[in-house]
C-alpha cells in the first residue's frame, strides 16, 4: 500500500472515531485476537486499533490469526511491522491455544466469497463449523478472557422479502434446506447455535454480529459482488455492466465504520444477543452503478441487462434499530462519500503500480 493510500485510510479511521473513541474504552490495555485477521475486515480492524493506539493511547495489543500471513506482511508492512501487532499463521480448525492473556476475540475466519461456497460447499461448512468449535474451546483456556464476538451473516435469515423494508435480527426465516447455495448461510446458523450452546453449557460470553454488505479500501476487485464488478469496470475504463434490470436492492457500510461497529459490538453487546451490522441507506444496483460512474470523467456507460440472463431481484437491507438503541451506533459516511473514498484509494494505489 502506498504512503498516500495509508494516509487516506488513517483519515478514514479518524473520521470513524471522532468524538466516540470513548465508546471503545474497554479495549484500553487489552489483548485482542482476530481470526481471519488478514482479510478485508481484519485489515480494517488492524488499521482502527493502530489509530486508537497512536492517537488515543489505548495500548491495545492485537493478534491477527490467519491461514496465510505472507501476503499481508508484503502489502501492509506499516501494520505487520508494528510492535503492537502480531501475526500468527494457523488454520482455525486446528487451533488449540491462543495467547493466554487474550481478553477479547473477534471470530471472522470464513470467506464470504460465494464462488467458494458453490464450488466447495463441504469445505465451507467444515471451516465454519470446526473453526467455531475450535475457537470456543481455545478461549476457555485464557485466564483473563472477557468476550467473543462471532461474525455470523445476514444470510442466516434466508432471503429477505422484497416487501420487507429492513431485515430485523428477530427474523425467523432460514436458507432453503438442501440447496448447495445455502451452505454458507446454513453453516453460519449452526455456528450461532454452537455459540449459544457454549454460552449455556460452558458460560462462554459470546455476542453475535450479522454483517450485511460493505464497501471500501482492501476489498479485492476480483470478488464476485456487484459493487466490486462495477468498480473494476469503471477503474479499467470499461462500461459498467449490470446483470438484470438493476432493481435488486442492497446497502453498503464503509469499511472504517464497519470496523468501529464491530469493536463497539464486541465491548458493549449483550452476550447471547445478535446485532445487525450494516447501512440502512438502500440503493438499487442501477443506482449504485450510476453513483460509481459519477466518480469518473469521461463518465462510463451503464449497461443494464448485461449478459442477457434473467436475474432474480432481491432485497437485503438491515434493520438497525437495535444497534442504534443498545449500542449508540449510527453510520456517519453516506454511500456517495463511501464510493468517493473507495475510488480515491484505488486510484492512488493503481497509480503507483
N, C-alpha and C positions, 0 to 999 in steps of 0.2 A: 504494500500500500504506500502510495506516495506521501511526502510530508504534507502537501496541500489536502489530500484526502483525509489524512489523520486529523488535521485541523478542523475540517468540516464535521467529522464525527464527534470530536471533542465539543464543538459548539452545540451539536445536537444534544449531547449529554447535559451540558449546562442548561439548555432550554428545558429539558425534561425535569431537571432537578430544581430549577429556580423557585425559591420560596417554599419548597416542600421536602427538602432533604431531611428535615427533622422527622418526617413520617417513616424514615428508614433507620431511625436511631438505634434500634435493637441490633443492627449489624456492626456497630462500633466495637472494634477489638475482637470480633467473632471470626471463626473459621467457616468458610462456605465452600461446599463442593458442588460442582455442576456435572452431571453425567451427560454424555453427548455434548461435551463442552466446547468442541471446536466447530460446531455448526452455526447457522445463522443466529439463533437465539443465544447460544453460548458465547459467541463473539460479542454480541451487543451487551450481554451481562458483564463480560470482562471489561469492556470499554466504560460501562457505567460505574463499576466498582473502582476502576482506576481513577475516574474523575472524583468519586467520593473520597478516595484516599489522598489524591493530590491537592484537591481544592477545599475539602471539608474535614480533613484529618480524621477519617474514620478508622484507619488502621485495620481494615478488613483483609484477612488472608483468603486467597481464592485458589482452589484447586480445580483444574479442568481435566476431566477424565473422558477419554475417547479411544476408539479402536485405532485411530490414526492421528498422530500429532505432528508428523513431519511437515506436512503442507502448511499447517497453521503456523509453525515456527518460521517457515520461509516467508509467508505472506504477512505475518504480523509480528515482526521481531520487537516492535515497540511494546508489545504485550508479553510475549514469551520470555523476553529478557528482563522483565521486572522482578524485583525480589519478593513482591507480594503476590506473584502469580506462579503457580506450579503446574506443570503438565504431567499427566500420568497416562501412559499408553496401556489400555486394558480393554478387554471385551466385557461389557457389563454383565453378561450372562455368567461369567466365571469369577466375578469379584467376590472375594470372601471378606476382606478387610479394607477399610478406608482409614485415613489418618484419625487417630484416637481422639484428637482434640477438635474434630469436626462438630460444629454446633448446628449448622443448617445445611440441608441438601436440597437441590433442585434436580429432580429426575427428568431429564429431557432426552434420554437416549432412545430415539426412534425416528427414522426418516419419514417425513410426510409426503415423499415422492410417490405419487400413485402409480408410476410405471413399475417400481419395485413391488408395490402391493399386488399388482396384477400378474407380474411375471414370477414372483417368488412369494406367494401368499403364505405358505407354510413357514418359511424363514421369517417373514414379517411378524406372524403371530408368535412364533417361538421367541424372537428377540424381545418383544414387548412383555410377554408372559414371564419368561425366565429372568429377564433383566430386572423387572419389577420385583420379583421374588427375591433375587439376589441382593438388591439394594435395601430392601426391607429387613433382611437378616443382618446385613452389614451394619446398619445404623444402630442395631441393638447392642453392638459391641463398643460403641463410642461412649466415653464416660460423661461428656457434657452435652450430649445431643439434645436439641430443643424441638426441631420441627423439620418435616419433609414436605416439600411441595411437589406433587405428582402432576406432570404435564399430560393431561388427557387430550381430548379433541372435541371440537364441536360435532364431529361425525358420530359420537356415541348416541346422539338423539335421532339418528337416521335422517331422512330427507325432510327439510322444513317445508311446511305447506305454503304455497305461493300466497295464500290468503292471510297468513300469519305475519304481521309486520316485523316482529322480532322474536327470536327464539329464547325462551327463559330456561334457567337451569332446571326447572321442575318438569320439563317436557318428558313424557313417559314413552315417547316413540323409540324405535330401535332400528338399526340397519336390517335390511331384509335377510332372513336366515338362508343359508345355503348358497349365497351368491359370492363368487370369488371377490367381487368388488367390495364386499363387506368385511374382508379380512382385517383391515386396519381398524375400522370403527368398532368391530366386534372385539378385537383384542384389547382396545383401549377401554371398552366397557368391562371386560374381565379384569383389567388392571385396576380400575376403580373399585371393583368389588373386592379384589385381593387387598387393596389398601384399607378398605373399610373393615375387612375381616381382621387384618393385622392390628388395626386400631382397637377393635373389640376384644380380640384374644390376647394380644401382647401389649396393649396400651401404647402403640406407636402413634405419636401425634402427626397425622397426615392431613394436609389440606390439598384440595384438587383445583387446578386451573384448567379451564377448557378454552384453548386458543381457537380463534377464528382465523381470518386471513391477515397477513402482514405485508408491508412493502418497505423497502429501504436499502441502503448500502449492505453489502455482504450477501445479498440474495443472488444466487447463481442464475444467470440468464438462460441456462440450458434446461432449467426445471420446467415441467410440463403444465404451467399455470398460465392463465390468460394474461395476468399483469406482466410476467416475465417475457411471454411471447411478444406482447405489444412493445415493451421496452427494447427488446432485442431488434425487432423490425425497425423501429424508429432510429435507434443508435447506429444501425448499419445502413441507413439511407433507403430502406425499402418502404413500400406501402404497409400500413398496419392491417393485418388480416384478422377478421373477427369471424369465428365459426358461428353459424346460425344467424339469427336476425339481431343479435346483440342485446336482447331483452332479459337475459339472465342477470340476476341482481346479486351483488356482493358488497362488502365493506372492507376497508383496509386500515389497520392501525400501523403507524410509523414505528420502525424498529426501536428507537431510543425510548419511546413511550411504552412499547410493549415490555421492554426490559424493566422499566420503572414499575409498571403494573405487576409484573411477576415478583419483584422484590418486595413490593408492598403487600401482595397477597401472601407471600412467604412469612413475613413477620407479623402480620395483623389478621390473617384469615383464621377462621374458627376451624379447628380440626373436625373432620367429618363433613365439612361443607364444600360444595363445588361453586366456583365463581367463573363466570364468562370473562374472557379477555379479548377485547376487540374494539372496533369502532361502530358507532351507531349511524354513521353517515353512509347511507345506502347509495349505490350507483349502479346503473346498468353497465354491461360490458361495452356497449356502444359509447356511453358517456365517458367511461374510463379511457377508451381508445382516443376519443376526441380530446380529452384532457391531456393525455400524453402527447398527442400530435401538436397541441398548442405550445409545447416547450421547444419546438424546432422551427427553424427557418432555412430553406423553404419548408412549409408545413407538409408533412407526408399525407398521402391519401389514406382514408379509412375505408376499407373494403368489407362490406357485410357479406354474409353467406359464403365466405371463403371456404373452398373445399367441396361445396355443394351438398354435403351430407346433412340430413336433418339432425338438429341438436335439441335435446330435451331442455326446456327452460327451467331453471331452478332459482331459488332464493336462499341466501344464507347470511343473515344479519342478526347479531346478538341483542338480547335484552340486557341492558346494563344497569337496571335499577338496583340490584343487589350490590354490585361493585361501587356504585355511587353512594349508596346509603351506608353500607357497612365499612367500606374501605376508603371513602372520600376520594374516589378516583374519577377523573374526567380526562378525556382526550383533549389536548391543547393544540395539536397540529392538525388543521383541516386537510382533507385529501389533496386539494390543489397544492398546498405547501409541501406535503409529503412527496408528491410526484416531482415537484420542482427540486427538492433536496436530493432525491434519488437520482434524477438525471444529472444534476450538477456533480455528484460524487462519481458517477460512471464516466462523465466527460473528463474529469481531471485524471482519473485512473487510466483511461484509454489513451489519453494524450501522452502519457509517459511511457507507453509501450513501444 
